[in-house]
Amino acid sequence: MIAAELKNLLEPTQLSDLDITWLAGDQPTPKGEWVAIVPLLTRWIGGTEFKHLPKLRIVANCAVGYNNVDVVAAEMRKVIVTNTPGVLTESTADLTWTLILATARRLVEAIDLVRSGQWTGWQPEQLLGLELRGGTLGLFGAGRIGQAVGRRAVPFGLRIRYTARTAKPEFERETGAVRVDTSRLLAESDIVSLHVPSSPETKGIINADTLARMKRGAILINTSRGDLVREEALAMALELGHIGAAGLDVYAEEPTIHPRLLAAPRTVLLPHIGSATEETRRKMATIALANVQCVLAEKPPLTPVY
């Protein structure tokens, strides 16, 4: 079974050796003797699904994340789980910088002003934004994407602070980045960009307490995982003016967004398009399918998650 939404991203020659069922996003996961499934992040694959698919050998997620898969249940049933890491690093880093620039220079407000017909001409204090040069970018996590975002910060003259379980000496040499603890990162950063996976330790890590510890007027960016952020707490911090702006591409209960956050000022809210370039999405679909082909040919998967 392959998510039907991937059909146009795969070439017919890639599928020639497989008997495929295309599974639309609004269809429930069926019962049967399928041996592989290539789902999107929006499809939950857990204990019930594994029970109903007794011959399943692999869940090849077409995403770098795999929160939609019960990995423990998969391990118990000896079902391999794979993802598509690496290929979306550059596109997601580009999108992160799109959000940084859009929030720092208040682009959405500027566009809305022009389109509303209420713009009366240049004014010296109109839509004043944040000067990047000389500011501090805080990377909450410094994996592939976090480091790619940091490297893009160098030409803008930003100081870089980052948190990570282990030091990244090469990244530090390339960018001048300094590893700090969470408290210092929040207190010193003009822009905080989230780049950690979702886990019991990181869910809700951006909440009323951590938002209060951020520098007044700082910008929050999230292109990582939606459940890292408590959306109502962020909306309140924006309403009070403590947080200067927020740029988000992911949400805790997608596609639902907390109504208070939707109404909050100084936000740029995108519909989860971090990896949305044709080149990246084709590579993701290709890797997911290649994992299936390896496993069915009794070969090790290319990108297993455990």
Steps between C-alpha positions, in 0.01 A plus 500: 500500500626845408343834588311611190632853547846373399391360163607802294838513677603152390593381153320192358838328455555521876184300559532231235597218736228569760131414529369831630185614675469880510357613834330840508542717805130487589488120487549295817794261507353172372538147629678248283820327396702799384870471577596869488343839553631844401289744704501874552545656844124544521432124517533329837654154488473333839405178673160465335645555154778247561241248620294550184808472276655173625745465209628858519880519485570872468349841568693736270400845624526772237632755750798557723272468803321184606273611783211347309643150552490303824864395486474281808211305350694471175807360676288248687362372170841519329373759252772730367435875513689740272498874435652743248771701680758724338326587175279772649774680694562780251137565406394514866793727589398732213142508630626573851685801367191608309317513833786680674508774237121523473456546874802725551388739226123465559427394144148367559392825663660697216325294232166533681546877527556538127215269401257669739536829313584678826866568426548879485868506408843479662514580871813494718352274770283279285535125561840520666660156514802327647853570374672163467864609490642499849213295638501147640346191342428222748475150355303274730664184369787472252441196284519512121230763454604711798857515374383586148296788643803614700728502197253723316516746792867586452455745207235685702749575776312312770665348805401136540417318820384139503390222729590137434570183696853497359723778372527560124865610458496519120182709506659727760812548286294579190259745661641616832205337673515458877333210681295617800233364732129560440469784752781699340370432149156634587635804685752609235331424166319754286375209289436150639467231233388150600679197354444206735291186451180439689555289811360481853775743604434757227120500467375838617855624559386844383240588761403789724814459711753477217328778304529725808874429510550613140629847431217753468420554132675179390375297204405132520535276193381139476554282193566188708209336686169661587467350847816676619291816546203566727300705253272684743796603716676634190188690396480662845867599486442659159188682621693643795787607272760300689571291188561726204387260228460132418552310177357148501475226240386217731228465763406264781168384350540552127314620305324658798670808647400645835252783421677738736825448308320556169384836631828598667699799369837486322474141380597328175315168492578258217331167408790258569698568183854471637605235247261613228722520196439261213859374512488424872159335496603277208813396689296424811256279307789326324682421827181367660440272203865390489474393865202282409685344207804423716298331773293296256823388332631381840754786515557744788287817480676820396374726780363302796388696805616226743 
